[in-house]
Amino acid sequence: MISQQAILQEIEKQLQHAKAGNVTASLTAIKALCDVVLQQPDLATPTSQSVAQPSIIPQSTPTAEEDGANGDSLFDF
């Protein structure tokens, strides 16, 4: 199995070749190297990130209803 670090080093080399002017061939090589990494199940599996659930805080005081002002609507002025 090819190490992920070795593939990343080769991608960096190909990137330097692309910057030097051989863009099409270098990008094709980079794409192939990326495909190799993505096909290796132990290297391609991203670490799971926990997503914070938004907390719902109940409104402690009821909304004041004074002659059409301060209602729940954005348009109540």
PDB file of N, CA, C and O in Angstrom:
ATOM      1  N   MET A   1       0.845  -1.168   0.000  1.00  0.00           N
ATOM      2  CA  MET A   1       0.000   0.000   0.000  1.00  0.00           C
ATOM      3  C   MET A   1       0.898   1.240   0.000  1.00  0.00           C
ATOM      4  O   MET A   1       1.931   1.270   0.669  1.00  0.00           O
ATOM      5  N   ILE A   2       0.501   2.236  -0.739  1.00  0.00           N
ATOM      6  CA  ILE A   2       1.243   3.489  -0.838  1.00  0.00           C
ATOM      7  C   ILE A   2       0.801   4.392   0.313  1.00  0.00           C
ATOM      8  O   ILE A   2      -0.394   4.526   0.577  1.00  0.00           O
ATOM      9  N   SER A   3       1.762   5.007   0.994  1.00  0.00           N
ATOM     10  CA  SER A   3       1.400   5.867   2.120  1.00  0.00           C
ATOM     11  C   SER A   3       0.781   7.167   1.612  1.00  0.00           C
ATOM     12  O   SER A   3       1.091   7.654   0.525  1.00  0.00           O
ATOM     13  N   GLN A   4      -0.087   7.692   2.427  1.00  0.00           N
ATOM     14  CA  GLN A   4      -0.752   8.943   2.071  1.00  0.00           C
ATOM     15  C   GLN A   4       0.270  10.073   1.956  1.00  0.00           C
ATOM     16  O   GLN A   4       0.135  10.948   1.101  1.00  0.00           O
ATOM     17  N   GLN A   5       1.278  10.056   2.801  1.00  0.00           N
ATOM     18  CA  GLN A   5       2.305  11.101   2.768  1.00  0.00           C
ATOM     19  C   GLN A   5       3.083  11.069   1.449  1.00  0.00           C
ATOM     20  O   GLN A   5       3.400  12.120   0.892  1.00  0.00           O
ATOM     21  N   ALA A   6       3.392   9.864   0.946  1.00  0.00           N
ATOM     22  CA  ALA A   6       4.115   9.748  -0.323  1.00  0.00           C
ATOM     23  C   ALA A   6       3.277  10.292  -1.479  1.00  0.00           C
ATOM     24  O   ALA A   6       3.801  10.939  -2.385  1.00  0.00           O
ATOM     25  N   ILE A   7       1.990  10.028  -1.439  1.00  0.00           N
ATOM     26  CA  ILE A   7       1.106  10.528  -2.501  1.00  0.00           C
ATOM     27  C   ILE A   7       1.016  12.048  -2.434  1.00  0.00           C
ATOM     28  O   ILE A   7       1.037  12.718  -3.467  1.00  0.00           O
ATOM     29  N   LEU A   8       0.916  12.594  -1.224  1.00  0.00           N
ATOM     30  CA  LEU A   8       0.856  14.052  -1.090  1.00  0.00           C
ATOM     31  C   LEU A   8       2.134  14.720  -1.582  1.00  0.00           C
ATOM     32  O   LEU A   8       2.080  15.796  -2.177  1.00  0.00           O
ATOM     33  N   GLN A   9       3.278  14.094  -1.341  1.00  0.00           N
ATOM     34  CA  GLN A   9       4.537  14.641  -1.849  1.00  0.00           C
ATOM     35  C   GLN A   9       4.564  14.632  -3.372  1.00  0.00           C
ATOM     36  O   GLN A   9       5.039  15.580  -3.997  1.00  0.00           O
ATOM     37  N   GLU A  10       4.053  13.557  -3.967  1.00  0.00           N
ATOM     38  CA  GLU A  10       4.009  13.482  -5.430  1.00  0.00           C
ATOM     39  C   GLU A  10       3.036  14.520  -5.996  1.00  0.00           C
ATOM     40  O   GLU A  10       3.293  15.099  -7.051  1.00  0.00           O
ATOM     41  N   ILE A  11       1.931  14.753  -5.305  1.00  0.00           N
ATOM     42  CA  ILE A  11       0.985  15.786  -5.741  1.00  0.00           C
ATOM     43  C   ILE A  11       1.662  17.154  -5.714  1.00  0.00           C
ATOM     44  O   ILE A  11       1.475  17.961  -6.624  1.00  0.00           O
ATOM     45  N   GLU A  12       2.447  17.413  -4.668  1.00  0.00           N
ATOM     46  CA  GLU A  12       3.170  18.687  -4.590  1.00  0.00           C
ATOM     47  C   GLU A  12       4.170  18.836  -5.735  1.00  0.00           C
ATOM     48  O   GLU A  12       4.324  19.928  -6.283  1.00  0.00           O
ATOM     49  N   LYS A  13       4.854  17.743  -6.103  1.00  0.00           N
ATOM     50  CA  LYS A  13       5.786  17.786  -7.238  1.00  0.00           C
ATOM     51  C   LYS A  13       5.035  18.114  -8.525  1.00  0.00           C
ATOM     52  O   LYS A  13       5.470  18.950  -9.317  1.00  0.00           O
ATOM     53  N   GLN A  14       3.904  17.444  -8.717  1.00  0.00           N
ATOM     54  CA  GLN A  14       3.119  17.674  -9.928  1.00  0.00           C
ATOM     55  C   GLN A  14       2.574  19.099  -9.963  1.00  0.00           C
ATOM     56  O   GLN A  14       2.446  19.690 -11.035  1.00  0.00           O
ATOM     57  N   LEU A  15       2.254  19.649  -8.800  1.00  0.00           N
ATOM     58  CA  LEU A  15       1.788  21.026  -8.741  1.00  0.00           C
ATOM     59  C   LEU A  15       2.887  21.987  -9.182  1.00  0.00           C
ATOM     60  O   LEU A  15       2.613  22.969  -9.872  1.00  0.00           O
ATOM     61  N   GLN A  16       4.116  21.712  -8.791  1.00  0.00           N
ATOM     62  CA  GLN A  16       5.243  22.543  -9.223  1.00  0.00           C
ATOM     63  C   GLN A  16       5.444  22.451 -10.733  1.00  0.00           C
ATOM     64  O   GLN A  16       5.756  23.446 -11.386  1.00  0.00           O
ATOM     65  N   HIS A  17       5.261  21.233 -11.291  1.00  0.00           N
ATOM     66  CA  HIS A  17       5.360  21.065 -12.748  1.00  0.00           C
ATOM     67  C   HIS A  17       4.250  21.855 -13.446  1.00  0.00           C
ATOM     68  O   HIS A  17       4.472  22.449 -14.501  1.00  0.00           O
ATOM     69  N   ALA A  18       3.055  21.856 -12.849  1.00  0.00           N
ATOM     70  CA  ALA A  18       1.939  22.594 -13.445  1.00  0.00           C
ATOM     71  C   ALA A  18       2.219  24.091 -13.441  1.00  0.00           C
ATOM     72  O   ALA A  18       1.916  24.787 -14.410  1.00  0.00           O
ATOM     73  N   LYS A  19       2.798  24.583 -12.352  1.00  0.00           N
ATOM     74  CA  LYS A  19       3.128  26.011 -12.274  1.00  0.00           C
ATOM     75  C   LYS A  19       4.214  26.387 -13.274  1.00  0.00           C
ATOM     76  O   LYS A  19       4.281  27.529 -13.728  1.00  0.00           O
ATOM     77  N   ALA A  20       5.075  25.408 -13.618  1.00  0.00           N
ATOM     78  CA  ALA A  20       6.155  25.654 -14.573  1.00  0.00           C
ATOM     79  C   ALA A  20       5.655  25.682 -16.015  1.00  0.00           C
ATOM     80  O   ALA A  20       6.382  26.120 -16.908  1.00  0.00           O
ATOM     81  N   GLY A  21       4.435  25.224 -16.257  1.00  0.00           N
ATOM     82  CA  GLY A  21       3.903  25.323 -17.601  1.00  0.00           C
ATOM     83  C   GLY A  21       3.279  24.067 -18.158  1.00  0.00           C
ATOM     84  O   GLY A  21       2.541  24.147 -19.140  1.00  0.00           O
ATOM     85  N   ASN A  22       3.538  22.920 -17.583  1.00  0.00           N
ATOM     86  CA  ASN A  22       2.985  21.668 -18.092  1.00  0.00           C
ATOM     87  C   ASN A  22       1.669  21.373 -17.369  1.00  0.00           C
ATOM     88  O   ASN A  22       1.558  20.390 -16.636  1.00  0.00           O
ATOM     89  N   VAL A  23       0.680  22.232 -17.584  1.00  0.00           N
ATOM     90  CA  VAL A  23      -0.544  22.223 -16.800  1.00  0.00           C
ATOM     91  C   VAL A  23      -1.391  20.979 -17.036  1.00  0.00           C
ATOM     92  O   VAL A  23      -1.765  20.306 -16.075  1.00  0.00           O
ATOM     93  N   THR A  24      -1.700  20.657 -18.277  1.00  0.00           N
ATOM     94  CA  THR A  24      -2.619  19.561 -18.572  1.00  0.00           C
ATOM     95  C   THR A  24      -2.102  18.223 -18.068  1.00  0.00           C
ATOM     96  O   THR A  24      -2.836  17.487 -17.408  1.00  0.00           O
ATOM     97  N   ALA A  25      -0.866  17.902 -18.364  1.00  0.00           N
ATOM     98  CA  ALA A  25      -0.308  16.617 -17.934  1.00  0.00           C
ATOM     99  C   ALA A  25      -0.195  16.546 -16.416  1.00  0.00           C
ATOM    100  O   ALA A  25      -0.460  15.501 -15.822  1.00  0.00           O
ATOM    101  N   SER A  26       0.190  17.635 -15.794  1.00  0.00           N
ATOM    102  CA  SER A  26       0.337  17.642 -14.339  1.00  0.00           C
ATOM    103  C   SER A  26      -1.004  17.510 -13.634  1.00  0.00           C
ATOM    104  O   SER A  26      -1.119  16.787 -12.644  1.00  0.00           O
ATOM    105  N   LEU A  27      -2.012  18.199 -14.135  1.00  0.00           N
ATOM    106  CA  LEU A  27      -3.338  18.086 -13.522  1.00  0.00           C
ATOM    107  C   LEU A  27      -3.925  16.694 -13.709  1.00  0.00           C
ATOM    108  O   LEU A  27      -4.634  16.197 -12.833  1.00  0.00           O
ATOM    109  N   THR A  28      -3.639  16.066 -14.833  1.00  0.00           N
ATOM    110  CA  THR A  28      -4.080  14.687 -15.046  1.00  0.00           C
ATOM    111  C   THR A  28      -3.412  13.761 -14.039  1.00  0.00           C
ATOM    112  O   THR A  28      -4.058  12.864 -13.498  1.00  0.00           O
ATOM    113  N   ALA A  29      -2.131  13.969 -13.785  1.00  0.00           N
ATOM    114  CA  ALA A  29      -1.414  13.156 -12.804  1.00  0.00           C
ATOM    115  C   ALA A  29      -1.954  13.396 -11.399  1.00  0.00           C
ATOM    116  O   ALA A  29      -2.101  12.454 -10.621  1.00  0.00           O
ATOM    117  N   ILE A  30      -2.250  14.651 -11.071  1.00  0.00           N
ATOM    118  CA  ILE A  30      -2.802  14.972  -9.751  1.00  0.00           C
ATOM    119  C   ILE A  30      -4.159  14.306  -9.568  1.00  0.00           C
ATOM    120  O   ILE A  30      -4.456  13.783  -8.494  1.00  0.00           O
ATOM    121  N   LYS A  31      -4.977  14.324 -10.606  1.00  0.00           N
ATOM    122  CA  LYS A  31      -6.293  13.680 -10.538  1.00  0.00           C
ATOM    123  C   LYS A  31      -6.139  12.188 -10.288  1.00  0.00           C
ATOM    124  O   LYS A  31      -6.864  11.613  -9.476  1.00  0.00           O
ATOM    125  N   ALA A  32      -5.193  11.559 -10.988  1.00  0.00           N
ATOM    126  CA  ALA A  32      -4.967  10.124 -10.806  1.00  0.00           C
ATOM    127  C   ALA A  32      -4.483   9.822  -9.389  1.00  0.00           C
ATOM    128  O   ALA A  32      -4.902   8.835  -8.786  1.00  0.00           O
ATOM    129  N   LEU A  33      -3.610  10.661  -8.863  1.00  0.00           N
ATOM    130  CA  LEU A  33      -3.128  10.463  -7.496  1.00  0.00           C
ATOM    131  C   LEU A  33      -4.256  10.629  -6.479  1.00  0.00           C
ATOM    132  O   LEU A  33      -4.322   9.889  -5.497  1.00  0.00           O
ATOM    133  N   CYS A  34      -5.126  11.580  -6.707  1.00  0.00           N
ATOM    134  CA  CYS A  34      -6.282  11.757  -5.822  1.00  0.00           C
ATOM    135  C   CYS A  34      -7.197  10.539  -5.875  1.00  0.00           C
ATOM    136  O   CYS A  34      -7.716  10.105  -4.847  1.00  0.00           O
ATOM    137  N   ASP A  35      -7.395   9.988  -7.068  1.00  0.00           N
ATOM    138  CA  ASP A  35      -8.218   8.790  -7.207  1.00  0.00           C
ATOM    139  C   ASP A  35      -7.627   7.615  -6.436  1.00  0.00           C
ATOM    140  O   ASP A  35      -8.364   6.828  -5.842  1.00  0.00           O
ATOM    141  N   VAL A  36      -6.298   7.491  -6.441  1.00  0.00           N
ATOM    142  CA  VAL A  36      -5.640   6.406  -5.701  1.00  0.00           C
ATOM    143  C   VAL A  36      -5.932   6.537  -4.214  1.00  0.00           C
ATOM    144  O   VAL A  36      -6.262   5.551  -3.556  1.00  0.00           O
ATOM    145  N   VAL A  37      -5.813   7.747  -3.683  1.00  0.00           N
ATOM    146  CA  VAL A  37      -6.072   7.956  -2.254  1.00  0.00           C
ATOM    147  C   VAL A  37      -7.532   7.682  -1.926  1.00  0.00           C
ATOM    148  O   VAL A  37      -7.836   7.062  -0.907  1.00  0.00           O
ATOM    149  N   LEU A  38      -8.431   8.140  -2.780  1.00  0.00           N
ATOM    150  CA  LEU A  38      -9.856   7.972  -2.506  1.00  0.00           C
ATOM    151  C   LEU A  38     -10.314   6.525  -2.616  1.00  0.00           C
ATOM    152  O   LEU A  38     -11.342   6.166  -2.042  1.00  0.00           O
ATOM    153  N   GLN A  39      -9.576   5.683  -3.340  1.00  0.00           N
ATOM    154  CA  GLN A  39      -9.948   4.275  -3.471  1.00  0.00           C
ATOM    155  C   GLN A  39      -9.433   3.427  -2.318  1.00  0.00           C
ATOM    156  O   GLN A  39      -9.868   2.286  -2.163  1.00  0.00           O
ATOM    157  N   GLN A  40      -8.528   3.946  -1.512  1.00  0.00           N
ATOM    158  CA  GLN A  40      -8.027   3.211  -0.358  1.00  0.00           C
ATOM    159  C   GLN A  40      -8.967   3.480   0.813  1.00  0.00           C
ATOM    160  O   GLN A  40      -9.017   4.601   1.319  1.00  0.00           O
ATOM    161  N   PRO A  41      -9.716   2.457   1.252  1.00  0.00           N
ATOM    162  CA  PRO A  41     -10.763   2.692   2.246  1.00  0.00           C
ATOM    163  C   PRO A  41     -10.250   3.223   3.585  1.00  0.00           C
ATOM    164  O   PRO A  41     -10.927   4.032   4.220  1.00  0.00           O
ATOM    165  N   ASP A  42      -9.073   2.786   4.026  1.00  0.00           N
ATOM    166  CA  ASP A  42      -8.590   3.250   5.324  1.00  0.00           C
ATOM    167  C   ASP A  42      -8.072   4.679   5.265  1.00  0.00           C
ATOM    168  O   ASP A  42      -8.026   5.348   6.297  1.00  0.00           O
ATOM    169  N   LEU A  43      -7.683   5.168   4.097  1.00  0.00           N
ATOM    170  CA  LEU A  43      -7.204   6.537   3.970  1.00  0.00           C
ATOM    171  C   LEU A  43      -8.306   7.494   3.547  1.00  0.00           C
ATOM    172  O   LEU A  43      -8.255   8.684   3.860  1.00  0.00           O
ATOM    173  N   ALA A  44      -9.295   6.983   2.841  1.00  0.00           N
ATOM    174  CA  ALA A  44     -10.319   7.851   2.274  1.00  0.00           C
ATOM    175  C   ALA A  44     -11.444   8.150   3.250  1.00  0.00           C
ATOM    176  O   ALA A  44     -12.225   9.072   3.016  1.00  0.00           O
ATOM    177  N   THR A  45     -11.548   7.402   4.329  1.00  0.00           N
ATOM    178  CA  THR A  45     -12.641   7.605   5.261  1.00  0.00           C
ATOM    179  C   THR A  45     -12.393   8.867   6.074  1.00  0.00           C
ATOM    180  O   THR A  45     -11.438   8.930   6.847  1.00  0.00           O
ATOM    181  N   PRO A  46     -13.243   9.869   5.907  1.00  0.00           N
ATOM    182  CA  PRO A  46     -13.052  11.094   6.681  1.00  0.00           C
ATOM    183  C   PRO A  46     -13.460  10.878   8.131  1.00  0.00           C
ATOM    184  O   PRO A  46     -14.310  10.039   8.431  1.00  0.00           O
ATOM    185  N   THR A  47     -12.856  11.630   9.011  1.00  0.00           N
ATOM    186  CA  THR A  47     -13.234  11.536  10.411  1.00  0.00           C
ATOM    187  C   THR A  47     -14.578  12.207  10.592  1.00  0.00           C
ATOM    188  O   THR A  47     -14.854  13.244   9.989  1.00  0.00           O
ATOM    189  N   SER A  48     -15.403  11.614  11.419  1.00  0.00           N
ATOM    190  CA  SER A  48     -16.736  12.170  11.618  1.00  0.00           C
ATOM    191  C   SER A  48     -16.645  13.398  12.505  1.00  0.00           C
ATOM    192  O   SER A  48     -15.914  13.424  13.496  1.00  0.00           O
ATOM    193  N   GLN A  49     -17.389  14.391  12.131  1.00  0.00           N
ATOM    194  CA  GLN A  49     -17.422  15.622  12.897  1.00  0.00           C
ATOM    195  C   GLN A  49     -18.796  15.745  13.526  1.00  0.00           C
ATOM    196  O   GLN A  49     -19.816  15.543  12.867  1.00  0.00           O
ATOM    197  N   SER A  50     -18.812  16.073  14.789  1.00  0.00           N
ATOM    198  CA  SER A  50     -20.098  16.221  15.451  1.00  0.00           C
ATOM    199  C   SER A  50     -20.691  17.577  15.090  1.00  0.00           C
ATOM    200  O   SER A  50     -19.998  18.592  15.032  1.00  0.00           O
ATOM    201  N   VAL A  51     -21.975  17.555  14.854  1.00  0.00           N
ATOM    202  CA  VAL A  51     -22.683  18.774  14.502  1.00  0.00           C
ATOM    203  C   VAL A  51     -23.471  19.207  15.724  1.00  0.00           C
ATOM    204  O   VAL A  51     -24.274  18.442  16.259  1.00  0.00           O
ATOM    205  N   ALA A  52     -23.246  20.412  16.154  1.00  0.00           N
ATOM    206  CA  ALA A  52     -23.945  20.918  17.330  1.00  0.00           C
ATOM    207  C   ALA A  52     -25.406  21.166  16.990  1.00  0.00           C
ATOM    208  O   ALA A  52     -25.730  21.827  16.003  1.00  0.00           O
ATOM    209  N   GLN A  53     -26.274  20.625  17.824  1.00  0.00           N
ATOM    210  CA  GLN A  53     -27.699  20.839  17.641  1.00  0.00           C
ATOM    211  C   GLN A  53     -28.068  22.179  18.267  1.00  0.00           C
ATOM    212  O   GLN A  53     -27.656  22.469  19.390  1.00  0.00           O
ATOM    213  N   PRO A  54     -28.827  22.987  17.565  1.00  0.00           N
ATOM    214  CA  PRO A  54     -29.221  24.268  18.151  1.00  0.00           C
ATOM    215  C   PRO A  54     -30.156  24.039  19.335  1.00  0.00           C
ATOM    216  O   PRO A  54     -31.065  23.211  19.276  1.00  0.00           O
ATOM    217  N   SER A  55     -29.920  24.770  20.387  1.00  0.00           N
ATOM    218  CA  SER A  55     -30.775  24.615  21.557  1.00  0.00           C
ATOM    219  C   SER A  55     -31.938  25.589  21.455  1.00  0.00           C
ATOM    220  O   SER A  55     -31.790  26.717  20.986  1.00  0.00           O
ATOM    221  N   ILE A  56     -33.084  25.131  21.899  1.00  0.00           N
ATOM    222  CA  ILE A  56     -34.282  25.953  21.878  1.00  0.00           C
ATOM    223  C   ILE A  56     -34.502  26.462  23.293  1.00  0.00           C
ATOM    224  O   ILE A  56     -34.692  25.679  24.224  1.00  0.00           O
ATOM    225  N   ILE A  57     -34.474  27.766  23.442  1.00  0.00           N
ATOM    226  CA  ILE A  57     -34.663  28.374  24.753  1.00  0.00           C
ATOM    227  C   ILE A  57     -36.075  28.954  24.788  1.00  0.00           C
ATOM    228  O   ILE A  57     -36.408  29.845  24.007  1.00  0.00           O
ATOM    229  N   PRO A  58     -36.900  28.440  25.700  1.00  0.00           N
ATOM    230  CA  PRO A  58     -38.266  28.972  25.758  1.00  0.00           C
ATOM    231  C   PRO A  58     -38.252  30.418  26.235  1.00  0.00           C
ATOM    232  O   PRO A  58     -37.411  30.819  27.039  1.00  0.00           O
ATOM    233  N   GLN A  59     -39.198  31.183  25.723  1.00  0.00           N
ATOM    234  CA  GLN A  59     -39.279  32.592  26.076  1.00  0.00           C
ATOM    235  C   GLN A  59     -39.787  32.692  27.506  1.00  0.00           C
ATOM    236  O   GLN A  59     -40.850  32.161  27.829  1.00  0.00           O
ATOM    237  N   SER A  60     -39.031  33.370  28.363  1.00  0.00           N
ATOM    238  CA  SER A  60     -39.377  33.419  29.781  1.00  0.00           C
ATOM    239  C   SER A  60     -40.526  34.382  30.064  1.00  0.00           C
ATOM    240  O   SER A  60     -41.327  34.130  30.964  1.00  0.00           O
ATOM    241  N   THR A  61     -40.621  35.464  29.326  1.00  0.00           N
ATOM    242  CA  THR A  61     -41.710  36.412  29.543  1.00  0.00           C
ATOM    243  C   THR A  61     -42.591  36.430  28.306  1.00  0.00           C
ATOM    244  O   THR A  61     -42.091  36.393  27.182  1.00  0.00           O
ATOM    245  N   PRO A  62     -43.883  36.486  28.506  1.00  0.00           N
ATOM    246  CA  PRO A  62     -44.775  36.535  27.335  1.00  0.00           C
ATOM    247  C   PRO A  62     -44.616  37.856  26.590  1.00  0.00           C
ATOM    248  O   PRO A  62     -44.242  38.874  27.174  1.00  0.00           O
ATOM    249  N   THR A  63     -44.901  37.822  25.315  1.00  0.00           N
ATOM    250  CA  THR A  63     -44.793  39.007  24.473  1.00  0.00           C
ATOM    251  C   THR A  63     -45.880  40.000  24.846  1.00  0.00           C
ATOM    252  O   THR A  63     -47.051  39.644  24.978  1.00  0.00           O
ATOM    253  N   ALA A  64     -45.477  41.236  25.012  1.00  0.00           N
ATOM    254  CA  ALA A  64     -46.446  42.275  25.374  1.00  0.00           C
ATOM    255  C   ALA A  64     -47.296  42.616  24.163  1.00  0.00           C
ATOM    256  O   ALA A  64     -46.778  42.819  23.065  1.00  0.00           O
ATOM    257  N   GLU A  65     -48.576  42.675  24.365  1.00  0.00           N
ATOM    258  CA  GLU A  65     -49.512  43.023  23.296  1.00  0.00           C
ATOM    259  C   GLU A  65     -50.153  44.360  23.653  1.00  0.00           C
ATOM    260  O   GLU A  65     -51.234  44.394  24.241  1.00  0.00           O
ATOM    261  N   GLU A  66     -49.499  45.447  23.303  1.00  0.00           N
ATOM    262  CA  GLU A  66     -50.011  46.777  23.622  1.00  0.00           C
ATOM    263  C   GLU A  66     -50.459  47.478  22.350  1.00  0.00           C
ATOM    264  O   GLU A  66     -49.627  47.966  21.586  1.00  0.00           O
ATOM    265  N   ASP A  67     -51.701  47.530  22.126  1.00  0.00           N
ATOM    266  CA  ASP A  67     -52.277  48.244  20.994  1.00  0.00           C
ATOM    267  C   ASP A  67     -51.542  47.962  19.688  1.00  0.00           C
ATOM    268  O   ASP A  67     -51.228  48.889  18.941  1.00  0.00           O
ATOM    269  N   GLY A  68     -51.268  46.703  19.410  1.00  0.00           N
ATOM    270  CA  GLY A  68     -50.645  46.322  18.158  1.00  0.00           C
ATOM    271  C   GLY A  68     -49.134  46.442  18.153  1.00  0.00           C
ATOM    272  O   GLY A  68     -48.515  46.208  17.114  1.00  0.00           O
ATOM    273  N   ALA A  69     -48.522  46.791  19.254  1.00  0.00           N
ATOM    274  CA  ALA A  69     -47.068  46.925  19.299  1.00  0.00           C
ATOM    275  C   ALA A  69     -46.453  45.720  20.006  1.00  0.00           C
ATOM    276  O   ALA A  69     -47.107  45.068  20.819  1.00  0.00           O
ATOM    277  N   ASN A  70     -45.213  45.437  19.693  1.00  0.00           N
ATOM    278  CA  ASN A  70     -44.426  44.385  20.342  1.00  0.00           C
ATOM    279  C   ASN A  70     -45.042  42.993  20.209  1.00  0.00           C
ATOM    280  O   ASN A  70     -44.957  42.191  21.140  1.00  0.00           O
ATOM    281  N   GLY A  71     -45.644  42.703  19.093  1.00  0.00           N
ATOM    282  CA  GLY A  71     -46.200  41.377  18.860  1.00  0.00           C
ATOM    283  C   GLY A  71     -45.136  40.414  18.382  1.00  0.00           C
ATOM    284  O   GLY A  71     -43.954  40.754  18.345  1.00  0.00           O
ATOM    285  N   ASP A  72     -45.550  39.220  18.017  1.00  0.00           N
ATOM    286  CA  ASP A  72     -44.623  38.203  17.548  1.00  0.00           C
ATOM    287  C   ASP A  72     -44.171  38.437  16.111  1.00  0.00           C
ATOM    288  O   ASP A  72     -43.193  37.829  15.675  1.00  0.00           O
ATOM    289  N   SER A  73     -44.841  39.281  15.380  1.00  0.00           N
ATOM    290  CA  SER A  73     -44.519  39.514  13.986  1.00  0.00           C
ATOM    291  C   SER A  73     -43.364  40.499  13.851  1.00  0.00           C
ATOM    292  O   SER A  73     -43.180  41.382  14.689  1.00  0.00           O
ATOM    293  N   LEU A  74     -42.589  40.331  12.782  1.00  0.00           N
ATOM    294  CA  LEU A  74     -41.515  41.276  12.494  1.00  0.00           C
ATOM    295  C   LEU A  74     -42.053  42.653  12.124  1.00  0.00           C
ATOM    296  O   LEU A  74     -41.349  43.658  12.221  1.00  0.00           O
ATOM    297  N   PHE A  75     -43.307  42.679  11.700  1.00  0.00           N
ATOM    298  CA  PHE A  75     -43.890  43.929  11.243  1.00  0.00           C
ATOM    299  C   PHE A  75     -44.628  44.669  12.349  1.00  0.00           C
ATOM    300  O   PHE A  75     -45.189  45.733  12.088  1.00  0.00           O
ATOM    301  N   ASP A  76     -44.651  44.148  13.574  1.00  0.00           N
ATOM    302  CA  ASP A  76     -45.252  44.850  14.704  1.00  0.00           C
ATOM    303  C   ASP A  76     -44.238  45.837  15.250  1.00  0.00           C
ATOM    304  O   ASP A  76     -43.167  45.441  15.708  1.00  0.00           O
ATOM    305  N   PHE A  77     -44.569  47.118  15.204  1.00  0.00           N
ATOM    306  CA  PHE A  77     -43.649  48.161  15.660  1.00  0.00           C
ATOM    307  C   PHE A  77     -44.157  48.790  16.927  1.00  0.00           C
ATOM    308  O   PHE A  77     -43.518  49.692  17.468  1.00  0.00           O
TER     309      PHE A  77
END
